[in-house]
Amino acid sequence: MNQLEEFKALGLSDDILTAIAKKGFETPSAIQSLTIPHLLTTDKDIIAQAQTGTGKTAAFGLPIIQMLTSRRNIPQAIVLVPTRELALQVTQELISFNTHDLSIAPIYGGASMTEQLRRLKKGIDIVVGTPGRILDHIRRGTLDLSAIAYLVLDEADEMLNMGFIEDIEEIMHAMTGPKRVLLFSATMPDRIAALARNYMHEPDLLKVESQHVTTDLTNQIYFEVREGDKFDALTRIIDVEPEFYGIIFARTKIGADETASRLTVRGYAAEVLHGDVSQAQREKILRKFRDRTINILVATDVAARGIDVGNLTHVINYSLPQDSESYVHRIGRTARANNDGVALTFISEKEQSNFKSIENFLEKEIYKIPVPAELGEAPEYKPRSYNNKRGDSSKRRSFGGKRNNNNGKKGNNRPSSPARN
Ligand code: AMP
């Protein structure tokens, strides 16, 4: 199974494929499959409907980096994002794909103006910024717009919620030269649609069509945990379950390898399955898992396809998959053969928005359980909007996911305040 073939088929060049291999990505996400070939083969504006966590930074970042072939030390692309955290996150992600020696830097409000002016003077090819500060630089004449080829509006609906719409309009108004506009938004409020009408040129709409799937069969629970505490949380869960027999899902090959080797070092009977594991090795590992020589399988989504093992006690989403369908495939494994297994999802702060879209997709209650006391408080999952009907509020789950235990806290008491600040 050569996972890079799928990325290659999207039109990505060899140097970009090398960067992808380094990241440990196995297959393109749905939004990447839609967006990347479009950006590489046409010159049209796009509106892409996608949530954070679906791989959208790579969806626009990989083709942009591929197309900006050399460092010019003048802004060639601007990515507008709603928050400073996202500016840093997106910058980091773009830098990890940067095989063309481009200069990529964040420009956000609250940071030192002097330092930003120094960076801009030195030269930045891709600017990732928050609208207020970008506008500030445009007004001062410190951000040269003459070479901009791409303008990306990332999380446009969120920028609208945060009151940035006028700033964005002014920025778009100031950019008179020819450029491509790529608008990413999870929802399409009127004001964003109007922005597209007024400042974009006949954009193509790219939307991932999701198939509806029901998942009545499985006990689904989650807890909030800091990224750095995930491993300890995992071992806690394995330790409290006397007959633990489960699959731990990782998002990348590197993540899967790392978790499996940490488990092995601690003496757990774990093996890893991902796209680089040979067919012969894969069969050997699956045999060991079926006959319970090992009780823990750490796997990526691709590698777990076709694994048909019954009576799992747990499916653990150590990291969230990139789309809701993969979540359903993962947890479906606990539902085999009237099994009473538990699907447990770890939610770090970065994963909250993607988890919200999975919940909305499922239209199913996912219960919250408290994080183990010794791991400390993690950022609370507070979705901005939550439309699902909620069911029986008397059910409880405890840590580890057993039923009929009152240690659990229910997770459906959700305020509608913003998840980010
Ligand atoms: P984003 O939606 O851009 O915030 O991405 C969320 C996370 O998914 C980041 O950690 C990315 O590095 C990761 N990611 C993006 N694309 C893929 C992929 N094709 N396979 C696995 N992980 C990915």
Boltz pocket constraint, residues with backbone or C-beta under 6 A from the ligand:
constraints:
  - pocket:
      binder: B
      contacts: [[A, 24], [A, 25], [A, 26], [A, 27], [A, 28], [A, 29], [A, 32], [A, 51], [A, 52], [A, 53], [A, 54], [A, 55], [A, 56], [A, 57], [A, 58], [A, 93], [A, 251], [A, 252], [A, 322]]
      max_distance: 6.0
